[in-house]
Amino acid sequence: MQPPAGSAPYPGWLSLRELDAELGLDKGSAFRAFKRLLPQLVEERDFVVLDHARHAALAAQLHAQDRLYRSSVNPLLVAPQAAQRLREALARRV
C-alpha cells in the first residue's frame, strides 16, 4: 500500500521518516521541526499520532513498507499542508 504517499485512512499523509528522506536530512530533523511548529498545529487536522495498541495493524504495515523508523513506537503522520509547513521551516534552517 504505497501508491503515491499516504496510508489507508490518511491518504497523502507522510511520516517524519519520509520527510527526512525527501529532504536529505538526518534522522530526527523533521521531528524537531514538528516540535517547534506544534503550538500552531491541530491534532487530527494537521497530524495524527498512531497509538501502538489502537493502530497496530497500520503501524505494522507502515513499518513493513519501510516508511517509519524502526524505533517508532507511536508513529506520527502529518497531513499534506502540515508537511509543506515542515518543509518550509526546515528550508529556513538550512
Secondary structure, DSSP 8 states (H G I E B T S, - for coil): --SSSEETTEET-EEHHHHHHHHT--TTHHHHHHHHHGGG--BTTTEEE--TTTTHHHHHHHHHTT-S-TT-SS-EEE-HHHHHHHHHHHHHH-
